[in-house]
Amino acid sequence: MLLAEIISVGTELLFGEIVDSNAAFLARELGARGVILHRKTVLGDNLGRVSEAITLALSRADLVILGGGLGPTDDDLTRESIADALGETPAEDAELLAWLEGLYAARGREMPQVNRKQTWLIPSAEALPNPVGTAPGWFVRTGGKFVVALPGPPREMQRMWREQVLPRLPLPDHALVSTTVHTQGIGESNVAELLAGLTQSANPSVGTYARKTGVDVRVAASAETEAEARALLAPLLETVRALLSRWTWGEDAQTLAGALGTALSGRSLGVIEAGSAGALCGLLADEAGFLDAAVTQDHARLITLGLTPVTLRDAGLVSEGAALELAAGAREHLGADVGLAVVVGVGGENAGQAYAAISSAKGHKAVGVNWPGDAAQIRERAAVTALALAYRALRAGGELA
């Protein structure tokens, strides 16, 4: 068993100016290879704190991975921090210096002297080539443990990880497999109740995660071989699928919009959006069956698309009646087999309220949601509600199939 910790270095990460996507990537990579990740830490550019974190991580983990802080400036302190934690002195490496100077020369430029620190190594460190940047990484062996320093830019980090780090690591003879089941229309607490007892299992394991499109349930198993892991996973996965079948729409890399595209089964889809700023069309843009759309809040334009003046006067634009009329209008005026409409209130007395409706030759249906949030959240929630409504109505055996 190999225990790992990740230390992300950068004041911009600490203050939230940049999202730490590198740590998420590394966490997935480690898990897929049977490495147990115990902690992830984010630190600013401070020599003492980073050095202290490295020392502490090495006291409880076999592998410490640092991301960022390998640039040429004074606040890039990852090399210094590793050297300080291990009690070693960095020095310029002649081969790295020649490589870096040649890199600049090939571009007709003279290397700034501040870049010389990118050629530093300590006695226990091996340089990791960086074919797409100027910052070599470090692979350090110390006391039977490993410290890896990777550059911050994701393209550089990911390539170095795959090409340089993985071949050097003593990865366990271990396989981890997982399947993520996507649900919609059921809350995380309700999912937890349905899966009561199953989430206590360690291997195979079940975890629930709230997502924009609903609640995901991840079922994972580990064993010495992939075949053994899949055999261990299968019974629990089938149980989860059966318990959640009423709410599931896909698994793993599938998207809700893609699931709807499949459920259309060759039929065309027309969309009318009012108040959602094209959020629904953005999700559907590349999906099969998406024929045409109208995105507008102009009442006169909406009336030409099927909204009646009576409904607009008596119920208002953000109403179930308006959504149903516009869904029917999407079929008639956009020439689609299936019409989908969403009306959203993002301000005033209708803030947070939205309705979605679907219309086909088999019938029609509408749903409403009313949940506070900022404008972007409300529009996103309304678009997902419309996708879920359409998918449930059109999938095999659905109400409007």
C-alpha positions in Angstrom: 0.0 0.0 0.0 1.3 3.4 -1.0 0.1 6.4 1.0 0.2 9.9 -0.7 -0.4 13.5 0.1 -0.7 16.4 -2.3 0.5 19.9 -1.5 -0.6 22.6 -3.9 1.6 25.7 -3.7 0.6 29.2 -4.7 -1.0 32.2 -3.1 -3.3 32.5 -6.1 -4.7 29.1 -5.2 -5.0 29.9 -1.5 -7.0 33.0 -2.3 -9.2 31.3 -4.8 -8.0 33.4 -7.8 -7.3 30.1 -9.6 -9.2 26.8 -9.2 -6.9 24.0 -8.1 -7.7 21.6 -11.0 -4.3 20.0 -10.8 -5.0 18.4 -7.4 -8.3 17.0 -8.7 -6.5 15.5 -11.6 -3.8 13.9 -9.4 -6.4 12.6 -7.0 -8.1 10.7 -9.8 -4.8 9.4 -11.2 -3.7 8.1 -7.8 -7.0 6.5 -7.0 -7.1 4.7 -10.4 -3.7 3.2 -9.6 -4.5 2.0 -6.1 -2.5 4.7 -4.3 -4.3 5.9 -1.1 -4.6 9.7 -1.0 -4.9 10.8 2.6 -4.7 14.6 2.4 -4.6 17.6 0.1 -3.2 20.9 1.3 -3.1 24.3 -0.3 -0.4 26.7 0.8 0.7 30.2 -0.2 4.2 31.1 -1.4 5.9 30.9 2.0 9.2 29.1 2.5 8.7 28.2 6.1 5.1 26.9 5.8 5.8 24.8 2.7 8.9 23.4 4.2 7.0 22.5 7.4 4.2 20.9 5.4 6.7 18.7 3.5 8.3 17.5 6.7 5.0 16.7 8.2 3.7 14.9 5.1 6.9 12.8 4.9 6.3 11.7 8.5 3.0 10.1 7.5 3.0 9.4 3.8 5.2 7.5 1.3 4.6 9.9 -1.6 4.4 13.7 -1.4 3.4 15.5 -4.5 3.9 19.3 -4.8 2.3 21.3 -7.6 3.4 24.8 -8.6 6.1 27.1 -7.3 8.7 26.0 -9.9 8.9 29.2 -11.8 11.9 31.6 -12.0 10.7 34.4 -9.7 11.5 35.1 -6.0 8.1 33.8 -4.9 8.5 30.5 -6.6 9.8 28.6 -3.5 9.0 24.9 -4.0 12.6 23.9 -4.7 13.9 25.9 -1.7 11.2 24.3 0.5 12.1 20.8 -0.5 15.8 21.5 0.0 15.1 23.0 3.4 12.9 20.2 4.6 15.5 17.6 3.6 18.5 19.6 4.9 20.2 19.7 1.4 21.7 22.6 -0.6 20.5 23.3 -4.1 23.0 24.0 -6.9 22.9 24.7 -10.6 23.0 21.6 -12.8 25.2 22.1 -15.9 23.1 19.9 -18.1 19.9 21.6 -17.2 21.5 25.0 -17.7 22.7 24.1 -21.1 19.2 22.8 -22.0 17.4 25.9 -20.8 19.8 28.3 -22.5 19.4 26.3 -25.7 15.6 26.5 -25.4 15.8 30.3 -25.3 18.5 30.4 -28.1 16.3 28.3 -30.4 13.6 31.1 -30.1 16.2 33.8 -30.8 16.1 35.0 -27.2 18.7 35.4 -24.4 17.8 33.6 -21.2 17.0 36.0 -18.3 19.3 35.3 -15.4 16.4 34.8 -13.0 15.7 31.6 -14.9 18.9 30.0 -13.6 17.1 28.9 -10.5 15.1 26.5 -12.7 18.3 24.6 -13.2 18.8 23.9 -9.5 19.0 20.3 -8.1 19.7 18.9 -4.7 21.8 15.6 -4.3 18.7 13.5 -3.8 16.7 15.0 -6.7 16.5 13.8 -10.3 15.4 16.3 -12.9 12.1 15.6 -14.7 12.2 16.9 -18.3 9.5 19.4 -19.3 9.1 19.3 -23.1 6.4 22.0 -23.1 7.7 24.5 -20.6 10.8 26.0 -18.9 10.4 24.4 -15.4 11.9 20.9 -15.0 10.3 18.9 -12.2 12.0 17.1 -9.4 11.8 13.4 -8.4 13.3 13.0 -5.0 14.1 9.7 -3.2 14.6 10.1 0.6 14.6 7.4 3.2 12.6 5.0 1.1 10.0 7.7 0.3 9.3 10.0 -2.6 8.9 13.7 -3.1 7.7 14.9 -6.5 7.6 18.5 -7.6 5.5 19.3 -10.7 4.9 22.6 -12.6 1.7 24.5 -12.1 0.4 24.9 -15.7 -2.0 21.9 -16.2 -0.7 21.0 -19.7 2.9 20.8 -18.4 1.9 19.0 -15.2 -0.2 16.3 -16.8 2.3 15.4 -19.4 5.2 15.3 -16.9 3.1 13.1 -14.5 2.2 10.6 -17.2 5.6 10.5 -19.0 8.1 11.0 -16.2 6.6 10.4 -12.8 4.4 7.3 -13.3 7.3 5.2 -14.7 9.4 6.0 -11.7 6.9 5.2 -9.0 6.7 1.7 -7.4 2.9 1.5 -8.0 1.1 -1.2 -6.1 -0.1 -4.4 -7.8 -3.6 -3.2 -7.4 -6.7 -2.3 -9.4 -9.5 0.1 -8.6 -12.7 0.1 -10.7 -15.7 2.3 -10.2 -19.1 3.2 -11.8 -20.9 6.5 -11.2 -24.7 6.3 -11.4 -26.4 9.6 -12.2 -29.7 10.5 -10.7 -32.1 13.4 -11.0 -35.2 14.4 -9.2 -34.2 13.0 -5.8 -32.3 14.7 -3.0 -29.0 13.5 -1.5 -30.6 12.8 1.8 -33.3 10.7 0.1 -30.7 8.8 -1.8 -28.9 8.1 1.5 -32.0 6.7 3.0 -32.6 4.4 0.0 -29.0 3.2 0.2 -29.0 2.9 4.1 -26.3 0.4 5.1 -24.7 0.2 1.7 -22.7 3.4 2.3 -21.0 1.7 5.3 -19.3 -0.8 3.2 -15.5 -0.3 2.8 -14.8 -2.5 -0.2 -16.8 -2.3 -2.4 -17.8 1.2 -1.3 -20.7 3.6 -2.1 -20.5 7.3 -2.0 -23.0 10.1 -2.8 -22.2 13.5 -4.4 -24.5 16.4 -5.2 -23.9 17.7 -8.7 -25.6 20.4 -10.9 -27.6 17.7 -12.7 -28.6 15.8 -9.6 -27.0 13.3 -7.2 -24.3 11.0 -8.3 -23.7 7.7 -6.6 -20.2 6.2 -7.0 -19.7 2.5 -6.5 -16.0 1.4 -6.3 -14.1 -1.7 -5.6 -10.4 -2.6 -5.4 -8.6 -5.9 -5.7 -5.3 -7.3 -7.0 -6.6 -7.5 -10.5 -9.2 -5.7 -12.5 -11.2 -8.8 -13.1 -11.4 -9.5 -9.4 -12.3 -5.9 -8.7 -15.1 -5.9 -11.2 -16.4 -9.2 -9.8 -16.4 -7.6 -6.3 -18.2 -4.5 -7.7 -20.9 -6.1 -9.7 -23.4 -7.3 -7.0 -23.4 -4.0 -5.2 -23.7 -2.0 -8.4 -26.7 -4.0 -9.4 -28.3 -3.4 -6.1 -27.7 0.4 -6.3 -29.1 0.4 -9.9 -32.2 -1.4 -8.8 -32.9 0.9 -5.8 -32.4 4.1 -7.8 -33.9 3.0 -11.2 -36.8 5.4 -10.9 -34.4 8.4 -10.9 -31.4 7.3 -12.9 -30.6 8.7 -16.3 -27.1 7.5 -17.1 -23.7 6.5 -15.8 -20.0 7.7 -15.9 -19.3 10.0 -18.8 -22.9 10.3 -20.0 -24.5 13.7 -19.8 -28.2 14.5 -19.1 -28.4 16.3 -22.4 -26.9 13.3 -24.2 -29.4 11.0 -22.5 -32.2 13.2 -23.8 -30.7 13.1 -27.3 -30.9 9.3 -27.1 -34.4 9.3 -25.7 -35.6 11.4 -28.7 -35.0 8.3 -30.8 -34.7 10.2 -34.1 -37.4 12.8 -33.3 -36.5 16.5 -33.6 -36.5 18.9 -30.7 -37.5 22.5 -30.7 -36.8 24.8 -27.7 -38.2 28.1 -26.6 -36.5 29.9 -23.7 -37.8 33.0 -21.9 -35.7 34.4 -19.1 -33.0 31.7 -19.1 -30.6 33.5 -21.4 -30.0 30.4 -23.6 -28.9 28.2 -20.7 -30.9 25.2 -22.1 -29.7 25.7 -25.6 -26.1 25.8 -24.4 -26.5 22.3 -22.9 -28.2 20.9 -26.0 -26.1 22.5 -28.7 -24.1 19.4 -29.7 -26.8 16.8 -29.1 -28.7 14.7 -31.6 -32.2 15.8 -32.5 -31.8 19.5 -31.5 -33.5 21.2 -34.4 -34.1 24.9 -33.6 -34.6 27.3 -30.8 -36.0 30.8 -29.9 -34.5 32.7 -27.0 -36.4 35.8 -26.1 -38.1 37.7 -23.3 -40.0 40.0 -25.7 -43.7 39.5 -25.1 -44.7 40.3 -28.7 -42.3 37.8 -30.0 -43.4 35.1 -27.5 -47.0 35.7 -28.6 -46.0 34.9 -32.2 -44.5 31.7 -30.8 -47.7 30.4 -29.1 -48.1 32.4 -25.9 -51.7 33.7 -25.7 -52.4 37.3 -24.5 -54.9 35.9 -22.0 -52.3 33.7 -20.3 -49.8 36.5 -20.3 -52.4 38.8 -18.7 -53.9 36.4 -16.2 -51.0 34.2 -15.2 -48.0 36.0 -16.4 -45.0 34.9 -18.3 -43.5 32.9 -15.5 -46.3 30.4 -15.1 -47.2 26.8 -15.9 -49.7 27.9 -18.5 -47.2 30.0 -20.4 -44.6 27.1 -20.4 -47.2 24.7 -21.8 -48.3 27.1 -24.5 -44.7 27.8 -25.5 -43.8 24.0 -25.6 -46.7 23.5 -28.0 -45.6 26.6 -29.9 -42.1 25.1 -30.3 -43.6 22.2 -32.2 -45.9 24.3 -34.3 -43.7 27.3 -35.0 -40.2 25.7 -35.0 -41.4 22.6 -36.9 -40.2 20.1 -34.3 -41.6 16.7 -33.3 -41.1 17.6 -29.7 -41.4 21.0 -28.1 -39.6 22.0 -24.9 -40.0 25.3 -23.2 -38.6 27.0 -20.1 -39.7 30.3 -18.5 -37.6 31.8 -15.7 -38.0 34.6 -13.2 -34.6 36.0 -12.1 -35.8 39.2 -10.5 -38.8 40.8 -8.7 -41.6 38.8 -7.2 -40.9 35.8 -9.5 -37.2 35.5 -8.6 -36.2 31.9 -8.2 -39.3 30.6 -9.9 -39.3 28.7 -13.1 -41.4 26.3 -15.2 -40.5 23.8 -17.8 -42.9 22.1 -20.2 -42.8 19.5 -22.9 -45.2 18.8 -25.8 -45.4 15.9 -28.2 -48.0 14.1 -30.3 -48.5 11.9 -27.2 -49.4 14.7 -24.8 -47.9 17.4 -22.7 -46.5 17.9 -19.2 -45.1 20.7 -17.0 -43.1 21.0 -13.8 -42.2 24.0 -11.7 -39.3 24.8 -9.4 -39.0 27.6 -6.9 -35.7 27.9 -5.2 -33.7 31.0 -4.4 -30.3 31.8 -5.8 -28.5 34.3 -8.0 -29.5 34.7 -11.7 -26.9 32.2 -13.0 -28.0 29.5 -10.5 -31.7 30.0 -11.3 -31.1 29.8 -15.0 -28.9 26.7 -14.7 -31.4 25.0 -12.4 -34.2 25.8 -14.8 -32.3 24.3 -17.7 -31.5 21.1 -15.9 -35.1 20.8 -14.8 -36.2 21.1 -18.4 -33.7 18.4 -19.5 -34.8 16.1 -16.7 -38.5 16.6 -17.5 -38.0 15.8 -21.2 -35.8 12.8 -20.5 -38.3 11.2 -18.1 -41.2 11.9 -20.5 -39.5 10.5 -23.6 -37.4 7.6 -22.3 -38.6 4.1 -23.0 -41.8 3.6 -21.0 -42.0 7.3 -20.2 -45.3 9.2 -19.9 -45.0 10.8 -23.4 -43.0 8.0 -25.1 
